[in-house]
Amino acid sequence: MQEEKPENAPEHCPGTSSDKAGTAAACAGCPNQAACASAPKGPDPDLVAIAERLSTIKHKVLVLSGKGGVGKSTFAAQLAFALAAAGREVGLLDIDICGPSAPKMLGLEGEEVHQSALGWSPVYVEDNLAVMSIGFMLPNPDDAVIWRGPRKNALIKQFLKDVHWGALDYLVVDAPPGTSDEHISIAQFLRAGAPEAGAAAAPGAGAAAAGLSRNAAGGFDTAVIVTTPQEVSIIDVRKEVSFCRKVGLSVLGVVENMAGLVLPAVAAALRFVLPPAEAGGGGGGGGGEEEGEDVTARALAAIAAALPPGAAERLQLRAEVFTPSGGGAAAMCSQLGLTLLGRVPLDPQLGRAAEEGRSVFDAAPQQQQNGQQQQDGEQNGPRGGAAASTPSAAALQAIVRRILAVTEADAGASGAAGRAAMDVA
């Protein structure tokens, strides 16, 4: 394992975990010399316990973002739902210590963590989907977590060391935005489960092309980075990519979230409003004033009359909300040699699913009967049915299939992984 070195360390720094840290000749004059000399020496004994826990988890997928508010936690939750719906054993670890979202987004508010002889037991959504978050440990969900870095790092270590996940196909890790303490800690702790050089089997062609190398469990430790199209987000994502490369964490790909607004052209999803004439067409509604006349029914009727029979039922309203002035995620991926896993549009159905703590792939009650015939294909991807016809569900389904294809395609075409790879559109 590569030694940890401070950014301002001299060229021949022995590393902070070395027995010679703070005492070697190279340490003379280093501003960190006193801190290194007084710190505990040698490898962290907890890393052995972490490596043992991680040895039963095949794939670890860190969901990262450079900027907050891009929908990272929503994507992490829906990724976990989708992988579980595809028949995989899945865990979701929420390491956003100050802003835990997993309990809400997976419908687990009010649940608690229990301890057994095997360690902390995660909270289960389904038999094959387990969740761990500090949100389960707060006496009051409105309490602020006001912790400095060392205490955050200690909890992340405890999550990895003490939570009894059992055997998992995927552990999805929802990290906070940025590149700070939590990210450094999780990257360091994941390396604790890395095999010795040459000890792991070679990855398949797809994984090798993505720059992945196998971990001790035979799977991959990798990152999926979430962004929005506008340049203010892309700028910070570039820093996230740089972080991953500096700590040796491969990037499986990038997801562009909020990539346009897509709505069905029906009265239940949108309204057409004719503002008062004195508003100059700019709309009203502020300050308690009338916002204008609702002309939705007339507008939809006029649109339907102008289209071929039955076409109005398929009509969608699309608009760019965040302008990709620099080319968006596609341009960034091309420049940095990354894979664009897909683009997920703004979709009220996805927002509603997150608010209700459920999978966007679960059809609404009135749609479930229409989607029943899709259940036979469940092993090849997340549940389809009528829910997959929503714009965000269809986009997420394609992204999940690409992730399965890269991480599992070389596991044997006779298994579920092989079927997933062949099912990629």
C-alpha positions, 0 to 999 in steps of 0.5 A, a space after each residue: 500500500 502506498 504511503 500517505 504523504 502530506 501535500 507539502 512534504 519533502 521529496 523523500 518523505 517516508 510517509 505518515 504511517 511509517 515507523 520513521 515518520 518525523 524522525 528520518 533525515 528527510 523530515 528535517 525542516 518539514 512543517 509536519 515533522 512534530 505532528 508526524 513524530 508524535 503520531 502513532 506509528 505503523 499500519 492502522 490495526 483497524 485496516 485489517 478488520 476493514 479488509 476482512 469486512 470488505 472481502 465479502 463485498 464484490 463491487 464498491 461504487 462511490 457516487 461522487 459529485 464536485 458540486 452540491 445539489 446535482 442530485 447525487 443522493 437521488 441517483 445513489 438511492 435509485 442505483 441501489 433500488 435498481 441493482 436490487 431489482 435486478 436481483 443483486 445483493 446490495 448495500 447503500 452506505 451514506 457517508 454524508 455525515 452532516 446531510 444524510 439523505 438515505 433514510 428519507 429517500 429509501 423510505 426508512 425514516 424512524 428506523 434504528 440501527 441494532 447491534 448483534 454479535 456480528 456487529 451493527 445490523 444495517 436497516 433493510 428495505 428489502 431482503 436484498 437491499 440494506 442501508 446504513 446512515 448516521 440518520 438512523 442514529 440521531 435522536 432527533 432528525 432535525 439535529 445538526 451534526 457539527 463535527 470536525 474531520 477526525 470525528 467524521 473519519 472515525 464514524 466512516 471507519 466504524 461503518 466499514 469495520 463494524 457493519 455486518 453487511 454479509 455477502 454483497 454484490 454491490 455496496 453503493 457509497 453516497 459521499 458528500 460533495 467535494 474532495 475533503 475528509 470523508 473522501 480521503 478516508 473512504 479512498 484510504 479504507 478501500 485500499 485496505 481491501 486491495 489485493 497485493 500486486 499481481 494477486 488479483 485476476 485480470 479484468 475483462 475487456 470492458 472493465 480493462 478499457 474503463 481502467 478498472 482493476 480487481 479488488 480482493 473480492 474479485 470485483 471492482 472499486 470504482 466511482 460514478 460522478 454525477 454532474 449537471 450540464 452547466 459549466 459551474 458544475 462541470 468545473 467542480 467535477 473536473 476537480 473530482 476527477 483529479 481527486 480520483 486519479 490522485 488517490 488511485 480510484 478509477 472512474 467508471 463513468 459520468 452521469 449528467 443529471 437534470 439534462 433538460 426537462 421532459 414532461 408528458 403533454 397532459 393536463 395532470 403534468 403541466 398548465 398553460 396560463 395566459 397572463 393578464 394583458 397589462 403584465 405584458 406577457 411576462 406572467 404574474 402571480 407574485 404578491 398575491 395577484 392573479 397569475 392569469 387565465 388557465 387555458 390548459 384544456 383549450 391549448 391541449 385540445 388545439 395541439 391534439 387537433 393539429 396532430 395525427 390521431 393518437 399522437 397527442 397521447 405520446 407527445 412530450 414537452 422538452 426544454 433545456 433548463 441548465 444551458 451546457 455552455 461548455 458542451 456539458 458532460 459529453 464535452 468534458 468526458 471527451 476531453 478527460 477520456 471518461 465514459 458518459 454513462 447517460 443523461 437523466 432529465 428533470 422528471 417530476 416522477 423521479 422527484 416524487 419517488 425520492 420524496 416518497 422513499 421508493 424506486 422510480 422503477 415501481 409503477 404507480 398503482 394505476 400503472 402496475 397492471 400494465 407493467 406486469 408482463 415485464 417482470 420476466 425480464 427483471 434479472 436483466 435490469 431494474 423493474 420495467 413496466 409502465 414506470 420505465 416509460 417515464 423519462 428518468 426511469 428509462 434513462 436510469 435503466 440504461 445507465 444501470 445496464 451499462 454499469 452491470 455490463 462493465 462490472 459483470 460482463 466477464 463473469 460468464 455469459 451463463 449467469 445473470 451478469 452475462 445476461 445483463 451484458 447481452 441486454 444492454 441497448 
